[in-house]
Amino acid sequence: MGMEFLDAVKEKITMTAKSAAKKSTEIVEITKLKVAVAEEMSAIDKIFRSIGEAIYETYKTGEEGDFSFEEKCGALDEAYEKVEDLNARIAELKNTKICPTCKKHMEKDALFCSVCGERFE
């Protein structure tokens, strides 16, 4: 075996190791982002639950309630925006795009969503 062959093998192994390390780092980052999405969705559920509980308490007591939920709705808007940003970062790492209708990940070059049929511009 010639020295050139061994150098080529060594270079190939080095490139493969670097690629695997990069992919591993991406997987870890995607996992962290997915956990953050789940935490935001949990926060959203808690806000909805608190709104529902307030409405039910008003119904149960028969009193007129204060249905001014601007603060809670603002918190919902912020949480949904965070989820959208996190999902956009996940799509970027996965090299995909997100369907604006059903929010599923699609290949970057897809013309239509394979889930809901939405045509991409």
C-alpha positions as CSV (number, residue, x, y, z in Angstrom):
1,M,0.0,0.0,0.0
2,G,1.3,3.4,-0.9
3,M,1.5,6.4,1.3
4,E,-1.0,8.2,-0.8
5,F,-3.6,5.6,-0.2
6,L,-3.1,5.7,3.6
7,D,-3.3,9.5,3.5
8,A,-6.5,9.3,1.5
9,V,-8.0,6.8,4.0
10,K,-6.8,9.0,6.9
11,E,-8.4,12.0,5.3
12,K,-11.7,10.2,4.7
13,I,-11.8,9.0,8.3
14,T,-11.2,12.5,9.6
15,M,-13.9,13.9,7.3
16,T,-16.3,11.2,8.4
17,A,-15.6,11.9,12.1
18,K,-16.1,15.6,11.7
19,S,-19.3,15.0,9.8
20,A,-20.6,12.7,12.6
21,A,-19.6,15.2,15.3
22,K,-21.5,18.0,13.5
23,K,-24.6,15.8,13.0
24,S,-24.4,14.8,16.7
25,T,-24.3,18.4,17.7
26,E,-27.3,19.2,15.5
27,I,-29.3,16.3,17.0
28,V,-28.5,17.5,20.5
29,E,-29.6,21.1,19.5
30,I,-32.8,19.9,17.9
31,T,-33.6,17.8,21.0
32,K,-33.1,20.9,23.2
33,L,-35.3,22.9,21.0
34,K,-38.0,20.3,21.0
35,V,-37.9,20.2,24.8
36,A,-38.3,24.0,24.8
37,V,-41.3,23.7,22.5
38,A,-42.9,21.1,24.8
39,E,-42.3,23.5,27.8
40,E,-44.0,26.4,25.9
41,M,-46.9,24.2,24.9
42,S,-47.3,23.2,28.6
43,A,-47.3,26.9,29.6
44,I,-50.0,27.5,26.9
45,D,-52.1,24.7,28.3
46,K,-51.8,26.2,31.8
47,I,-53.0,29.6,30.6
48,F,-56.0,28.1,28.8
49,R,-56.8,26.1,31.9
50,S,-56.7,29.2,34.1
51,I,-59.0,31.1,31.7
52,G,-61.4,28.2,31.7
53,E,-61.3,27.9,35.5
54,A,-62.1,31.6,35.9
55,I,-65.0,31.4,33.5
56,Y,-66.4,28.3,35.3
57,E,-66.0,29.8,38.7
58,T,-68.0,32.8,37.5
59,Y,-70.7,30.5,36.2
60,K,-70.8,28.4,39.3
61,T,-71.1,31.3,41.7
62,G,-73.7,33.1,39.5
63,E,-71.8,36.3,39.8
64,E,-70.9,38.5,37.0
65,G,-67.2,38.0,36.2
66,D,-64.4,40.1,34.9
67,F,-63.8,38.5,31.5
68,S,-60.9,40.9,30.8
69,F,-58.2,38.4,30.0
70,E,-55.9,40.7,28.1
71,E,-52.8,39.8,30.2
72,K,-53.4,36.1,29.8
73,C,-54.1,36.4,26.1
74,G,-50.9,38.5,25.7
75,A,-49.0,35.7,27.5
76,L,-50.6,33.2,25.0
77,D,-49.4,35.4,22.1
78,E,-45.9,35.5,23.4
79,A,-45.8,31.7,24.0
80,Y,-47.1,30.9,20.5
81,E,-44.5,33.3,19.1
82,K,-41.8,31.5,21.0
83,V,-43.0,28.1,19.7
84,E,-43.0,29.5,16.1
85,D,-39.4,30.8,16.6
86,L,-38.3,27.5,18.1
87,N,-39.9,25.5,15.3
88,A,-38.2,27.8,12.7
89,R,-34.8,27.1,14.3
90,I,-35.6,23.3,14.2
91,A,-36.5,23.6,10.5
92,E,-33.3,25.4,9.8
93,L,-31.2,22.7,11.6
94,K,-33.1,20.0,9.7
95,N,-32.8,21.9,6.4
96,T,-36.5,21.8,6.0
97,K,-39.4,24.3,5.7
98,I,-42.6,24.5,7.7
99,C,-46.0,24.4,6.0
100,P,-47.8,27.6,7.0
101,T,-51.2,25.7,7.2
102,C,-50.5,22.5,9.1
103,K,-47.1,23.4,10.5
104,K,-45.4,20.1,9.4
105,H,-41.8,20.0,8.3
106,M,-41.3,19.5,4.5
107,E,-38.2,19.2,2.3
108,K,-36.9,22.6,1.3
109,D,-37.6,22.1,-2.4
110,A,-41.2,20.8,-1.9
111,L,-43.8,22.6,-4.0
112,F,-46.8,21.2,-2.0
113,C,-47.2,20.0,1.6
114,S,-47.4,16.2,1.6
115,V,-49.8,16.4,4.7
116,C,-52.4,19.0,3.8
117,G,-51.7,19.8,0.1
118,E,-50.9,23.5,0.7
119,R,-49.1,24.9,-2.3
120,F,-45.8,26.7,-1.4
121,E,-44.9,30.0,-2.9
